[in-house]
Amino acid sequence: MKTTLSLSLLLLTGLAAKAQLSAPTADIQIKTAVLAAPSEKRDGAMVYGYGQDGKFTVLRKGSNDMVCLADDPKQKGINVSCYHKDLEPFMARGRELKEAGKSSKESFDTREAEAKSGKLKMPKQPTSLYVYSGTDENYDATTGDVKDGFLRYVVYIPYATAESTGLPLKPDAPGMPWIMDPGTHRAHIMITPPKPQ
């Protein structure tokens, strides 16, 4: 009897651990992913996420200019993002390089060289990225609801500099826009609102 009970508990523990690592349903992933998008863009956004086999895949085809990424169930916390479709070549190349085991610096250097050569097409106009994050404790994977999530903003402006934009290289006050990676393919304006107290 003790052996049967022990085996049952071990099996249930294993199933619970596996359930925690598997991705939520496609509908839940879509609902959570689009929380990063402006409200008027959510219904038509394309969404990438994870199949029950763990593979990164398209969960929903889009009808507007927004692409959203669902939360990676293997990572701590909740982190979803949405960006303008013209950033897709840049983002897709980053995912490829990460999958190939490249470091952040290797990925940056590779994309910088490819953007300069014209192999990697970067947007010619400013393009936006929205990142929505939260803690595991505040995320319900069965409903897709997030409590006390935090939204920050990025505007990509390839090759822009502090001089060409008038932006500082670091924020002098909470929520102040500033430019990161100036003069490179990945130059972008960072806007991080102060977190509520």
Buried (B, 14 or more C-beta within 10 A) or exposed (E): EEEEEEEEEEEEEEEEEEEEEBBBBBEBBBBBBBBBBEEEBBEBBBBBBBBEEEEBEEBBEBEBBBBBBBBBBEEEEBBBBBBBBBBBBBBEBBEEBEEEEBEEEEBBEBBBEBBEEEEBEBBEEBBBBBBBBBBEEEBEBEEBBBEEBBBBBBBBBBBBBBEEBEBEEEBEEEEBBBBBBBBBBBBBBBBBEEEEE
